[in-house]
Amino acid sequence: METAAKIIVVDDEKRICHNVEKILKKNNYEVTHATSAQEALEKMASDSYSLLISDIVMPGQNGLELLKLVKEQWPLTKALMMTAYASTDTALKAIRMGALDYIPKPFTPAELRSTVEKALNDELVEASTTEAERESIDVIDIDIPFDVDEVAEQTGEEYAKMLGRSDMPVVEVKISEPLENFCEVGEMVCDIFKKLGATCKAGIKTAACPQKKAKKKKDSARKEAFDGKKTHRHRHAV
C-alpha cells in the first residue's frame, strides 16, 4: 500500500492551519501544522515531510526566512507559499528561493488540492537559480507598510514583532476630481461604461450595475472559498 505523503502547514493563524489540514486530509494526506517558523523547524527536525505549505507574513521569522532554512537543511522537501498580503515581488522571491508555487488567499479547497497534487506529482519544478542568487535575496523585507524599527522605538520590540500587514490602519483618500469612466450606478470605474461610451443600457434601465451583479453571482459560486483572517472582526482592514 502506498504511503500517504506527509505535509506540514505553517501559519500563525490556527484557523487557517486547521482549514488547510481538514481539506488535505480528505485526500488522505498525512497533515500536521505549526503556528510559527520555529515550531515548524522543530517538527521537521524530528520527522520527514514531503511538502511544506507556509504563510509568508508571520511574526518572528517570516515565511521567506523559514523557506531559506528549509531549503538549506532539507533540500528535497518541496515547498508552497500562501499569503493574502505579500506583493508579486515577494512571491517571485519565494519562487527564486525554491518554492514551487504561490497560493493567494482566499483560495478554494479545489484550488489548494490541485496545487498540492501538482507539487507532489512533480508537475511543478523549482526555478533554476544558483545558490549565490538565493543567498542574495533579502528575506527580511516583505513589504510591511511601515518601518518596524520606528514602531519598536515607541512600543517596544516584542509588540513590533507581532505586527503584520493587516495591522496597517486604513487611510481614506478623497478624490478631488471625477475619475475617467466612473459609473455613478455602480460607483466604480467600469470597463463596460468605457467600451459602450457611457451608455450602459442595463444599468440605465434597471438602476443596477451588471458588473456588480456578475461579481455577486461569481462570489456565490465560490462559497467554499475561505480566508481565515476575515473571521477576526477586531483586526484592521487592509
PLY file of the C-alpha trace (Angstrom):
ply
format ascii 1.0
element vertex 238
property float x
property float y
property float z
element edge 237
property int vertex1
property int vertex2
end_header
0.00 0.00 0.00
1.35 3.42 -0.97
2.41 5.60 1.99
0.50 8.87 2.31
2.57 11.99 1.69
3.42 13.92 4.86
2.65 17.65 4.73
3.41 20.37 7.27
1.31 23.56 7.22
2.71 26.71 8.83
0.63 29.80 9.64
0.38 31.99 12.74
-3.43 31.81 12.34
-4.56 28.50 13.87
-7.85 28.63 11.95
-6.03 28.65 8.63
-3.88 25.71 9.72
-6.97 23.74 10.71
-8.81 24.60 7.48
-5.91 23.55 5.27
-5.41 20.42 7.37
-9.08 19.48 7.06
-9.10 20.00 3.27
-5.96 17.96 2.62
-6.84 15.11 4.98
-9.87 14.43 2.75
-7.32 13.46 0.09
-5.68 11.08 2.58
-2.56 13.17 3.09
-0.90 12.96 6.50
-1.00 16.57 7.68
0.40 18.36 10.71
0.74 22.06 11.44
2.84 24.66 13.22
1.95 28.22 14.19
5.48 29.62 13.90
8.63 29.07 11.87
10.47 27.89 14.99
7.82 25.26 15.76
7.94 24.11 12.13
11.73 23.70 12.22
11.50 21.69 15.42
8.92 19.34 13.91
10.88 18.98 10.67
14.00 18.10 12.65
12.24 15.11 14.18
10.22 13.88 11.19
10.39 13.83 7.38
7.91 15.79 5.26
7.29 15.66 1.54
5.81 19.15 1.39
5.92 22.41 3.33
2.99 24.84 2.93
3.82 28.11 4.65
2.32 31.55 5.07
4.74 34.39 4.21
3.74 37.17 6.61
4.23 35.85 10.16
5.55 37.42 13.38
9.07 36.46 14.37
10.65 34.58 11.49
8.61 35.13 8.33
7.85 32.56 5.64
10.79 33.55 3.43
13.23 33.07 6.31
11.65 29.68 7.02
11.83 28.69 3.35
15.52 29.60 3.21
16.33 27.44 6.26
14.24 24.52 5.00
15.95 24.56 1.60
19.35 24.62 3.29
18.62 21.78 5.71
16.07 19.66 3.81
16.57 20.43 0.10
14.36 17.53 -1.01
11.33 18.89 0.86
9.06 20.64 -1.62
7.53 23.99 -0.71
4.42 26.04 -1.49
3.81 29.53 -0.10
0.47 31.14 0.74
-0.45 34.65 1.78
-3.05 37.36 1.35
-0.65 40.25 1.80
2.70 39.77 0.06
3.32 41.58 -3.20
4.14 39.99 -6.55
7.76 40.86 -5.84
7.67 38.83 -2.62
6.03 35.91 -4.43
8.82 35.96 -7.01
11.38 36.00 -4.21
9.83 32.83 -2.78
9.88 31.09 -6.16
13.51 32.10 -6.78
14.35 30.68 -3.35
12.93 27.27 -4.20
9.17 27.44 -3.64
7.26 25.59 -6.36
4.31 27.96 -6.43
2.43 30.71 -4.64
-1.19 30.32 -3.44
-3.02 33.66 -2.88
-5.71 33.79 -0.18
-8.60 33.34 -0.30
-8.50 30.06 -2.20
-11.00 27.26 -2.68
-10.42 23.70 -1.47
-10.22 22.63 -5.13
-7.50 25.20 -5.86
-5.48 24.10 -2.83
-5.80 20.39 -3.60
-4.91 20.92 -7.25
-1.72 22.86 -6.45
-0.65 20.35 -3.78
-1.27 17.43 -6.14
0.80 19.07 -8.88
3.62 19.74 -6.42
3.71 16.18 -5.11
3.44 14.68 -8.60
6.44 16.67 -9.87
4.28 18.71 -12.24
5.80 21.85 -10.72
9.56 22.39 -10.78
11.87 24.67 -8.86
13.28 27.73 -10.59
16.85 27.23 -11.79
18.57 29.76 -9.53
22.11 29.35 -8.21
23.00 29.11 -4.54
24.66 32.53 -4.79
21.45 34.04 -6.21
19.37 32.56 -3.40
21.80 33.90 -0.79
21.49 37.40 -2.24
17.69 37.54 -1.81
16.52 39.80 1.01
14.23 37.64 3.14
13.60 40.33 5.77
11.88 42.98 3.64
8.45 41.51 2.89
6.59 44.71 2.15
5.28 45.53 5.61
3.94 49.08 5.03
5.67 50.76 7.95
9.14 50.86 9.48
9.26 48.20 12.20
12.22 49.91 13.91
10.25 53.13 14.24
7.31 51.25 15.77
9.67 49.40 18.13
11.10 52.70 19.42
7.62 53.75 20.55
6.09 50.45 21.64
8.96 48.00 22.26
10.41 45.22 20.14
8.03 42.47 21.31
4.97 44.42 20.18
6.59 45.41 16.87
7.37 41.77 16.07
3.68 40.89 16.38
2.62 43.40 13.75
1.82 42.26 10.24
0.49 43.87 7.11
-3.12 43.52 8.26
-2.41 45.82 11.22
-1.92 48.84 8.96
-4.74 51.36 9.51
-6.98 52.24 6.60
-6.46 55.76 5.26
-9.37 57.24 3.35
-8.25 59.28 0.34
-10.86 61.65 -1.06
-10.68 62.17 -4.82
-10.99 65.83 -5.79
-11.74 65.19 -9.47
-14.07 62.57 -11.00
-12.30 59.53 -12.43
-12.43 58.78 -16.13
-15.11 56.20 -17.00
-16.54 56.38 -13.48
-20.09 55.00 -13.41
-22.46 56.50 -10.84
-24.75 53.46 -10.96
-22.02 51.02 -9.98
-19.96 53.63 -8.13
-16.82 52.31 -9.80
-14.54 52.75 -12.80
-16.25 50.44 -15.29
-14.89 48.70 -18.39
-18.40 48.31 -19.83
-19.01 52.04 -19.29
-15.81 52.74 -21.23
-16.43 50.28 -24.08
-20.02 51.40 -24.65
-19.18 55.10 -24.48
-21.03 55.76 -21.21
-24.23 54.12 -22.48
-24.56 51.04 -20.29
-28.20 50.25 -21.12
-28.53 47.55 -18.50
-27.57 49.98 -15.77
-29.73 52.81 -17.10
-32.86 50.65 -17.40
-32.62 48.84 -14.07
-30.54 51.28 -12.00
-28.45 48.23 -11.08
-24.84 47.59 -12.02
-24.46 44.48 -14.26
-20.82 44.07 -13.25
-21.68 44.03 -9.56
-24.43 41.51 -10.28
-21.97 39.26 -12.14
-19.46 39.52 -9.30
-22.12 38.63 -6.73
-23.05 35.56 -8.79
-19.38 34.54 -9.04
-18.85 35.00 -5.30
-21.89 32.86 -4.60
-20.44 30.09 -6.77
-17.22 30.27 -4.75
-18.88 29.71 -1.37
-16.31 27.09 -0.45
-13.53 29.67 -0.60
-12.17 30.70 2.76
-9.94 33.35 4.24
-9.10 32.66 7.87
-8.27 36.31 8.54
-11.77 37.59 7.79
-13.10 35.95 10.97
-11.02 38.28 13.08
-13.53 41.10 13.33
-11.37 43.26 15.53
-8.40 43.43 13.18
-7.99 46.47 10.96
-8.93 46.10 7.32
-6.27 46.38 4.64
0 1
1 2
2 3
3 4
4 5
5 6
6 7
7 8
8 9
9 10
10 11
11 12
12 13
13 14
14 15
15 16
16 17
17 18
18 19
19 20
20 21
21 22
22 23
23 24
24 25
25 26
26 27
27 28
28 29
29 30
30 31
31 32
32 33
33 34
34 35
35 36
36 37
37 38
38 39
39 40
40 41
41 42
42 43
43 44
44 45
45 46
46 47
47 48
48 49
49 50
50 51
51 52
52 53
53 54
54 55
55 56
56 57
57 58
58 59
59 60
60 61
61 62
62 63
63 64
64 65
65 66
66 67
67 68
68 69
69 70
70 71
71 72
72 73
73 74
74 75
75 76
76 77
77 78
78 79
79 80
80 81
81 82
82 83
83 84
84 85
85 86
86 87
87 88
88 89
89 90
90 91
91 92
92 93
93 94
94 95
95 96
96 97
97 98
98 99
99 100
100 101
101 102
102 103
103 104
104 105
105 106
106 107
107 108
108 109
109 110
110 111
111 112
112 113
113 114
114 115
115 116
116 117
117 118
118 119
119 120
120 121
121 122
122 123
123 124
124 125
125 126
126 127
127 128
128 129
129 130
130 131
131 132
132 133
133 134
134 135
135 136
136 137
137 138
138 139
139 140
140 141
141 142
142 143
143 144
144 145
145 146
146 147
147 148
148 149
149 150
150 151
151 152
152 153
153 154
154 155
155 156
156 157
157 158
158 159
159 160
160 161
161 162
162 163
163 164
164 165
165 166
166 167
167 168
168 169
169 170
170 171
171 172
172 173
173 174
174 175
175 176
176 177
177 178
178 179
179 180
180 181
181 182
182 183
183 184
184 185
185 186
186 187
187 188
188 189
189 190
190 191
191 192
192 193
193 194
194 195
195 196
196 197
197 198
198 199
199 200
200 201
201 202
202 203
203 204
204 205
205 206
206 207
207 208
208 209
209 210
210 211
211 212
212 213
213 214
214 215
215 216
216 217
217 218
218 219
219 220
220 221
221 222
222 223
223 224
224 225
225 226
226 227
227 228
228 229
229 230
230 231
231 232
232 233
233 234
234 235
235 236
236 237
